Structures are given as structure tokens and as C-alpha cells.
């Protein structure tokens, strides 16, 4: 059995990822542990799992519930999808032996703050307790090897493969959205992503885009894990001062299908994160033919893996003409980006099947 552990508050990601494992790899016995606060919208998950005929899941809303549930599977293969260090330590201390982790990016970053340096030895200890680690990009694999001393043979690079990768359930939807007539508006919509942890990047990018104030609309993705702290209110202040009514902080929660339509509302997607952030948003925008400006590991990954038509954030300067900034990709470029993402996703299926076989507790 493979016991998947997810955070339950990422409604735009987790249902689709979990559906992918349950549907695409039926030869394995899967169990899902969904951990979150008491106000989890359980209906979103229950309706999906009922639709696909999957019933092996449980919700945990407290640390005690989580530890008690995990204790039942000490001899099984535990596969954490991201997660917190308290989750990992719980699994280690209750005696789970086959612990595996899929890194969503943040854990691979070597922080410069005092707090980051303080917990660095703890992360080294935890990471080297994992039987295997999966990263979504090669850059993170090298970071985990170099900065946390995990041997390379225990780290795999595999992108998530969802149900959409094989059956094309959403492929037709993507194409319909990409080639449909866009609503007529006088100002292009610029979406900044990917989540509230990038609020400092949002502030920097809004200042960078201030030369286009009055000509564009700006929406910042603040949908998940939002903390309304002092920095959040400063971010709102900056956005309103620069763009006024053309600025919006979007704090709505979307499920996967809603998320596709949501991302389709933008004309340009920009992510200023240096480390891995928002690969799902980036791939969705590539599928939908959007113009994208990204940087750091995200830019290196997309260029290396997809060779897609994307711009680097440094391309946006005060001398960049507005017409060049908002100019759409050609139809040929849109189709190329769309197909490169679909082809890449399909190639991941064999990798996942091989990986799951290697960690399955039955083997």
C-alpha cells in the first residue's frame, strides 16, 4: 500500500493530483490522508472521489488525529506531497520506516535568514531519513544534494501526471478556451502569481509595471494560505497607490476546473519567484497560450524541459514599449507551448509507475 499525505487546503491542486494517482495507477493500493483545519471543504473531495469510485481516504483535522492515523501504516510506504516538518518528524518518531517525500520547491531552498540557518541541521536530519525524495525539477534535485547532503541516487525528478495527461479530459477544454474569442476589454489583465508567500515579489513587480499604470489591470494571486499580516496590508497599499481601481488581490478559492477558467482570464502571467513556485500555474498558462514572464529556477526549468516560448522577468524594463509588452504570442507559438506541455506530461507516466513500484511496501 502507498499512503499519500496531502495538505487539504489546496483545492486547485490536491483533488486533481490525488485523482491522477487513483485513476492512472490502479495496480497499486492507494490510501489518502488529507490533513487540514476543521473548516476543510470536505464536499469538494468527497464528490470527486465518489465520481471516480475511490473510497480509501480519511480527513485529519488535528495533530493527534494525524499521528494516530499515521501510526496505523507504520509498515506501509508513506508518500508526503509537500507537507510540514512537524508531519515528517511525526512519521519518524512513531517509527515509520518507508518514508518518502515529494518536494514542491520550498524545501529545496537554502534560506539566508537566521531562522533558516537555525533549522538547516534539522532539515538535513529529516531529509536523510527519507527513503526517497522526488523533486519536480532538476534544479531542486541538485539543491537537495548540495545543501542537504542527500545522495543523488535517492532523489528522482518527476513532474506530476494528472488524469488529463492521458485521457484528455481537460485537453478539449484547454483548446476551447485557448482558441475561443476573448472578451473585449480596453486594458490587458496581468496576473501575478503564485501565492501569498510571494507577496514581496508582487510589490517589486508592481513597481516595475508602474510605467504601464492606467493601461493595464493587475490581479495578484492570494488564493491559498493567506495570512493577513502587516506585509499583506502594505502590499494592498502599494497596489492601490500605483494602479487604483485597476488593482485586485484575488483571495477566492478555486477547484481545479474553476482554476482553468480563472487562469484563462489573464492576458499575461508573471511570477517573480527565484525558486520553484507555481509550476501548475505556469503549465496551465502554457496550455492556454498565455504570454508568460518568469525567472530563476522556473525559467531555467521551462526552457530546458519544454523549450517553450516564455519571457524572462528581466526582459521587462522601463524601456520596453507597452505594445511589445502586451503583444500576444503567435498562433504557432501558442500551439507549440500547448503541445510541449502535453507531451511532457505523458512522458511522466512511465516514470511514476517505475517509482511507485520501487517504494511500494509490497515489494
DOVEXTOR-931753 format. One record per atom (N, C-alpha, C): residue in one letter; x, y, z. Coordinates in pm, whole numbers, plus 50000, padded with zeros to 5 digits. Last residue first. Layout:
N
aXYZ ...
END
This chain:
363
x506784954249774 x508004949849702 x509204948649795 x504814964249924 x504684950249886 x505964944849824 x505304991049950 x505634982550064 x505524967750032 x506795007749680 x505615000649730 x506034990749839 x508965019449563 x508725022649704 x507565014749764 x509035009849302 x510265009249382 x510025011949529 x506515015249200 x506905001249219 x508115000249312 x506705042749183 x505775036949279 x506095022349305 x508615044548968 x508915049549103 x508015043249208 x507255033548752 x508515027548797 x508835031848940 x505145051748736 x504865037448755 x506105030348809 x506495075748686 x505745074048810 x505485059248838 x507595070448433 x508475073648546 x507775071448679 x505335067048278 x506225055648299 x507145058048418 x504355094048295 x503575082648343 x504455070448371 x505785114248177 x505995112048320 x505305099348370 x505025117447915 x506285110347939 x506495107148086 x502795133647943 x502615119647905 x503865111447936 x503955158547997 x503155151748100 x503005136848070 x505165164347751 x505995162547871 x505235155047979 x502945167247587 x503915156747559 x504775153847682 x501715189847703 x501005176947697 x501985165447675 x503725209147662 x503305205647797 x502605192147798 x503865210047383 x505065206347459 x504715202447602 x501345219247307 x501705205447280 x502935200947360 x501465246347397 x500395237147439 x500835222647423 x503645256547256 x503665256147402 x502655246047455 x502635253746992 x503875247147032 x503925245747184 x500415270446997 x500225256046973 x501465248347017 x501675295347039 x500695290147134 x500535275147121 x503235297346806 x503895296746937 x502945291147043 x501235299146613 x502185288046608 x502885286246742 x500005322946683 x499235310546694 x500185298546694 x502295343246881 x501665339246755 x500895326246776 x501455360347185 x502225350447111 x501525347646978 x500615395547194 x500325381447211 x501355372647139 x502055423247356 x501855416247229 x501665401347253 x502685437447581 x501375430747579 x501125422747450 x505275447347524 x504995440447649 x503725431947639 x504985461247287 x505795449047288 x505525440747413 x503395482347372 x502915473747265 x503685460547260 x505075494947558 x503825488647602 x503325478647499 x508565489047530 x507365495747483 x506125487847525 x510905489947775 x510095480747697 x508785487547658 x512265506247945 x512365509547802 x511525500247714 x512005495448192 x511295508148168 x511315512048021 x511625460248124 x512385471948169 x511565484448138 x511485427148114 x510595438548140 x511415449848200 x513405408148110 x513055414247980 x512155426447998 x513545397048357 x514485408048331 x514225414648196 x511835375448333 x511355387448401 x512245399548373 x511795361248009 x512405362248141 x512015375648202 x509085345347832 x510005356547854 x510595355847993 x508735315947633 x508465323647753 x509475334847765 x508075290347450 x508215304647424 x507765312147549 x509925261347574 x508725268947541 x509055283547513 x511415238847630 x511895248047527 x510765257147478 x510825221647833 x509795223747730 x510315231547610 x513165219547985 x512285208047970 x511325209647852 x514515244647967 x515235232047949 x514315220447915 x512525263848009 x513335264347887 x514015251047860 x511525255748258 x510635256148143 x511425256448012 x513875258148420 x513175245448404 x512315245448278 x514555285248406 x515515275148362 x514815261948332 x512225296548519 x512605299648380 x513555289048326 x512325285848779 x511155283648693 x511515285648547 x514695295448886 x514575281148858 x513405278248764 x514475328348743 x515095318748833 x514945304348788 x511225338148606 x512645339848632 x513185328148714 x508785348448357 x509195341848480 x510695343248497 x506035357548175 x507345362548216 x507665356148351 x503965347147908 x504495344748041 x505845351448058 x500865346447743 x502225351747745 x502715351347889 x498995316047691 x499235329147752 x500685333547736 x497965291747601 x498515301247504 x498795315047560 x497185272347773 x496155281747729 x496695292547636 x499515259047835 x498455251847766 x497425261247706 x500775279347977 x501365274647851 x500315267247769 x499075280648198 x499165292148108 x499805288347975 x499615255548311 x498255258848267 x498275270448169 x502315258648375 x501935248948271 x500525251448221 x502055278948573 x502855281148452 x502435271548341 x500525266548769 x500025278648703 x500755281148572 x502275245648837 x500945242748786 x500355254548711 x504455259048938 x504625251548813 x503275247948751 x504695276949161 x503625278249063 x503835270948933 x508105277949209 x506825282949259 x505835283449144 x511445274049288 x510275267949227 x508995273149291 x512925307349328 x512865292849346 x511585287349286 x512275333249261 x513545327849212 x513565312649222 x509205346949152 x509905338349248 x511175332749185 x507615362148987 x508945367249017 x509735358749114 x505545356048722 x505955350848852 x507395355048878 x502835365848525 x504185369148570 x504425362948707 x500885362948235 x501165357648369 x502615360648404 x498525381048048 x499945378748075 x500075373548218 x495795379048045 x496495380347917 x497975377047932 x493455358748231 x494605367848219 x495105368248075 x491475339948235 x491065354048233 x492235363448210 x492525314948264 x492245319248128 x491815333848121 x492565310748534 x493825314148469 x493605319348328 x489775304748558 x490375316148628 x491675320448561 x489525281248419 x488815293048370 x489405305748432 x491145265448589 x491475266948447 x490815279448390 x489755266848831 x491105272648822 x491515274848676 x487525251748796 x487365266248809 x488705273248785 x488815226848802 x488175231248678 x487945246348680 x489865226449070 x490725225248953 x490085230648826 x488445253549270 x488805239649247 x489495238849111 x489585282849444 x489065276449323 x489375261649325 x488945309549661 x489425295849648 x488765289249528 x489935343749632 x488915333449614 x489575319749603 x491445366349638 x491545357349753 x490485346449749 x493195388449453 x492195377849439 x492415367349548 x493435421549463 x494005410049532 x492955399049530 x493705444049193 x492865435049271 x493715424249336 x493645475549022 x494365465849104 x493385457149182 x492375495948901 x492855485348813 x493625474548888 x491875515549085 x490785506149058 x491205494748966 x495315518749147 x493955522949182 x492935512049157 x497995514449096 x497025510948992 x495595514749024 x499505525449315 x500035525349177 x498925523849074 x497885523449542 x498545536149512 x499005536649366 x497135496449540 x496115506949521 x496725520349485 x499645484149585 x498835481249466 x497815491949437 x500375494949837 x501205497349718 x500395495249591 x498285484749999 x498515499149990 x499305502549863 x498645457249978 x497405463349930 x497595478349907 x501175455650105 x501015451449966 x499755457549905 x500435462650363 x501355471450289 x501275468450140 x498885440950427 x498225453950417 x499125464250347 x500895420950424 x499725419950337 x499075433650318 x502555428650632 x503075428950496 x501935428450395 x500925424150855 x501335437850822 x501825438950678 x498645398050744 x499565404350837 x499945418350789 x496735375550676 x496545390050664 x497345397250771 x497705349050490 x497815354350625 x497755369650615 x496515322950288 x496655337350306 x496715341050454 x496415298150158 x497285300150275 x497555314850301 x495565310649835 x495735299349926 x496735302650037 x495275333949674 x494155324949696 x494335315149811 x496325356049558 x496475354949703 x495495344449755 x497545368249274 x497015355649326 x497345354549475 x496555399849162 x497575392149235 x496935379749297 x496015417048867 x495415408148966 x496525400049030 x495795447348701 x496705438248772 x495925430348876 x495375461748380 x494755457548506 x495675447148570 x496915489848209 x496755475548239 x495935473748366 x497105516848186 x496965509348062 x496695494448085 x497455526948434 x496415533148353 x496155525748224 x500905519748431 x499705522948510 x498715530748424 x503285513148325 x502105510048244 x500805513148318 x505125518848515 x505195527048394 x503995524348301 x504785499148703 x504135512048728 x504155521148606 x506025475048694 x504965477448596 x504305491048609 x507715476848912 x508305475548779 x507285478948670 x505825476849113 x506645488849093 x507295488748955 x504945450849081 x504005461949061 x504755475149042 x507275436849149 x506785436449010 x505815447748983 x507505442349426 x508585446149333 x508075446849188 x505095430949517 x505375445249539 x506435450049441 x505445404349448 x504325412049393 x504615426949403 x507565396949608 x507765397649463 x506655405849398 x506245397349852 x507345406749830 x507675408049682 x504405376249820 x503915389949828 x505025400249807 x504595349049800 x505355357149703 x505005371949710 x502845337549969 x504255337150010 x505135345549918 x500365338549836 x500725349149930 x502175349049977 x501245327649496 x500505326549622 x501005337149720 x502605333249263 x501605322749257 x500775321749385 x501635358349012 x501475345949089 x502735342549165 x499695382748856 x500935380048928 x500725367849016 x498335389748546 x498185381948668 x499555379248729 x496945415848372 x498225410048411 x498015402648542 x494815422148112 x494865417948251 x496175410648278 x494615451747907 x495035437847928 x495125434648078 x491815471747865 x493085470647936 x493445455947954 x489385470747739 x490325481047693 x491695479847759 x488045440047611 x488245449647719 x489355459347677 x486135413947500 x486745426747461 x486865435747584 x486995380347560 x486115391747590 x486855404647557 x488245361147286 x488385366947419 x487385378447435 x487105332447124 x487245346947121 x487295352447263 x489095302647170 x487825309947170 x488085324947167 x491445289047196 x491115293847064 x489785301347056 x491585282947469 x492705289647403 x492305295947270 x489205269747526 x489475282647589 x490555290247514 x489545247047370 x488365255547351 x488595269347409 x491855236547481 x491865241247342 x490685250647315 x490965229947740 x492095239047720 x492035245147580 x488955211547674 x488615223947743 x489705234347725 x490425191047567 x489465198047481 x489075211447542 x491845183947799 x492555188647681 x491625196447588 x490575172748007 x490615187248007 x491305192947882 x490765146347925 x489505151447980 x489455166647974 x492815131647817 x492465144147752 x491155149947802 x493835108747923 x492515108147865 x492105120847791 x496475116948006 x496225105447921 x494885106347850 x496465140948152 x497605137748068 x497285126747968 x494315142348319 x494235149848194 x495345146048098 x495185129548547 x494275122348457 x494215128948321 x498645140448575 x497235140148613 x496435132048513 x501715137848700 x500945133548583 x499495132048626 x504355159148809 x503065152848834 x502375149448702 x507685150548712 x506585160048718 x505285152548742 x510535139448876 x509325135248804 x508265145948821 x513595129648970 x512935141548914 x511755136748829 x514765115449278 x514255114249142 x513635127449098 x517305105849496 x516485117049451 x516075114849305 x519125087249565 x517865086949639 x516925098149597 x521395092549427 x520655080549386 x519335079249461 x522515114849553 x521775116649429 x520935104549392 x522145117849908 x522785111649791 x521895112549667 x521875148850064 x521145136550031 x521785130549906 x522865173350156 x523735161550155 x522975148350136 x521805197850140 x521305189550249 x521905175550247 x523035210749928 x522815218350051 x522375209850170 x523315191749717 x524425200549755 x524265206649894 x520805178249705 x522065170849714 x523185179649769 x519035199249685 x518885189949797 x520155181649815 x519975210749444 x519995218449569 x519915209149691 x519455190649259 x520845194349286 x520965202349415 x516645190849268 x517405178549298 x518835182049336 x516085216049176 x515835212949316 x516535200149359 x516795213248907 x517495223048990 x517295220349138 x514965195248803 x516335190748828 x517095200248918 x511705194448955 x512665200048859 x514085196248901 x510315181749145 x509605184349021 x510495190648915 x511695154149330 x511575168449302 x510895170049167 x511375129649572 x511045133249434 x510995148449425 x513345108549771 x512805121949752 x512525123849603 x513295079649987 x513485086149858 x512895100249862 x513445076850264 x513955066250179 x514235071650040 x514485102350485 x513595098050378 x514255086750299 x516515110150645 x515685099350696 x514715094250589 x517565131850525 x518345119650516 x517675107750584 x515705151150592 x515835147150451 x516605134050436 x516135153850872 x514875148650818 x515075143250677 x518785164350886 x518425152150957 x517185145750895 x518505187650736 x519465177450693 x519115164050756 x516655201050895 x516255196850761 x517215186150706 x518255205851115 x517055197651132 x516605192350997 x520205223251012 x520605209751057 x519415200351075 x518445245850953 x519155238550848 x519605224650894 x517345261651143 x516675248851118 x517365240551010 x519115283351139 x518915276051264 x518295262251237 x518875293750888 x520165287850925 x520025279251051 x516275303350908 x516595293050810 x517895285950844 x516595323051105 x515715311751130 x516045300251035 x518215341450972 x518735334651091 x517925322051121 x517975337450609 x517605343250738 x518215335250853 x518415324650373 x519505332750425 x519205338650562 x517575290450278 x517265304150318 x518455311450377 x517675270850019 x518545273450134 x518375287950174 x514995251349898 x515665264449904 x516485265650032 x513555228749908 x514865227849843 x515665240749854 x511095234750014 x512045227350097 x513425226250037 x509735246649800 x510165254749913 x511245247749996 x509195224649615 x510075235949585 x510625243149706 x507795202449678 x507115212149593 x507935224849574 x508935169749692 x509265183649726 x508585193049626 x507685141649825 x507685149149700 x507845163849736 x509145115350012 x508705129350007 x508765134849866 x508765086950227 x509175092950101 x508525106750088 x509555061250447 x509035074950435 x509625081350311 x509445034550591 x509445036950446 x508795050550420 x509185034450867 x510495031650808 x510585035450660 x507805049951149 x507625046651008 x509005044950942 x507975057251423 x508635045151376 x508355040951234 x507275080551530 x506375069351560 x506865056351497 x509295097251435 x509295093851576 x508325082551611 x508695099951158 x509985094451202 x509885089351345 x506165111651160 x506355098751095 x507645092051141 x506805135651294 x505805126551349 x506015112551292 x508525147451114 x509055143151243 x508105133351311 x506705153250907 x507825144150883 x508365138551016 x504985171551031 x504465159050976 x505585148650963 x506765191951087 x506125185051200 x505515171851154 x507385201550838 x508415193950909 x507835186851030 x504615196350607 x505385204250705 x506385195250776 x504065192150248 x503865189550390 x504795197750478 x504595174249950 x504965186450024 x504775183550173 x503235145550005 x503185155149896 x503355168949960 x504725116450127 x504305130150159 x504335138650032 x504035084450147 x504465093950044 x503885107750076 x504935054850302 x504355068150324 x504905077650219 x504265021450280 x505035032150216 x504295045350235 x503775005350605 x503455008350465 x504395019050409 x504125002350869 x504814992750783 x504554995050635 x502535021950982 x503985022251007 x504765013150913 x499865028650975 x500535025050849 x502055025250863 x498815037651206 x498215025451150 x499015020051032 x500025061951249 x500515050451326 x499975037151271 x498465079551110 x499745075551051 x500295063151120 x496385083051292 x496125077051162 x497415071751100 x497715095151506 x497015082451527 x496745075351394 x498595118651381 x499565109051433 x498935095251453 x496085130751319 x497055127651214 x498045116951261 x494885134651567 x494245126051467 x495245121451363 x496805152751669 x496565139851736 x495915130051640 x496585174651502 x497845167251505 x497675153551569 x493455175151323 x494295178551437 x495555170151433 x491975165551116 x491875179951143 x492645184151268 x491985143850847 x492515146350980 x492525161451003 x490045122050648 x490385135750683 x490935136150826 x490835095550422 x490405099850555 x490835114250576 x490105070650172 x490665083450217 x490105086850354 x489075051349961 x490135049250060 x490805062450097 x487285052749755 x486765054749891 x487835053749999 x486405060449427 x487525058549519 x487055061749661 x484885066249197 x484735053449264 x485885050249359 x484825090849088 x485795081549029 x485785067949100 x482795102649242 x482685102549095 x483615092349033 x483835101249497 x482635093549466 x482485091949316 x485885119349472 x486225105349494 x485025096249469 x484375143249433 x485335138449333 x485585123549350 x482905145149669 x482195144249541 x483115139049431 x484975147149860 x484035135949863 x483305134149731 x486235171549798 x486935158849784 x485965147149774 x484215190049844 x484995190749719 x485685177449692 x483345184850103 x482475181449990 x483235181249857 x485125195450283 x485205181150253 x484395177350131 x486745221450328 x485555218950247 x485605204550199 x487855225250659 x488105219650527 x486775217750454 x487755235350917 x486845241150817 x487165236750674 x489735223951068 x488375218651083 x487405224050979 x492645221050850 x491885226550961 x490465221150962 x494175189950739 x493915204250733 x493115208750853 x495075162750542 x495265169450670 x495035184450655 x494205132950420 x494045147050389 x494035154850520 x495565104250302 x495335111450428 x495335126250395 x494665078050093 x494915092450103 x494615097350244 x496045048849959 x495295054550072 x495665069250079 x496125024649699 x496355038249746 x495475041449867 x497714998349552 x496705001449653 x497035015049714 x498234997749200 x498744999949335 x497575002649429 x496924996648966 x497594984349008 x498174985449149 x496025021648895 x495115012948970 x495754999949018 x497065048448819 x497885037448870 x497035028048956 x495215067348738 x496235063148643 x497025050948687 x493515071248962 x492975067148832 x494035061248741 x495025078649184 x493995068449199 x493565062749065 x496685098949074 x497275086749128 x496235075549136 x494705117848990 x495675112248896 x496265099248946 x493445124749224 x492695117449122 x493635110849023 x495525139049340 x495105126549402 x494285118149305 x495635161149165 x496805152449183 x496375138949239 x493045171849193 x493505167249062 x494695157849074 x492945178249471 x491985168849411 x492465163249277 x495285196249495 x495235183049557 x494185173749496 x494855221349353 x495895211749320 x495595197649367 x492855237349443 x493115237749299 x494135227249257 x492815234549718 x491715228749641 x491975228549492 x494605230149956 x494995234349821 x493995228649722 x494055219650203 x493545233150174 x494005238550039 x495115195850288 x493765195550229 x493255209250187 x498205181150214 x497515192150280 x496175193650210 x498475145250201 x498295158250136 x497855168750238 x500005114950167 x499635125050266 x499635138750198 x499355082050069 x499635095650025 x499165105550132 x500585051350104 x499775060850181 x500215075050143 x500415022649929 x501085035649930 x500145045649995 x500844987950000 x500005000050000 x500875012650000 
END
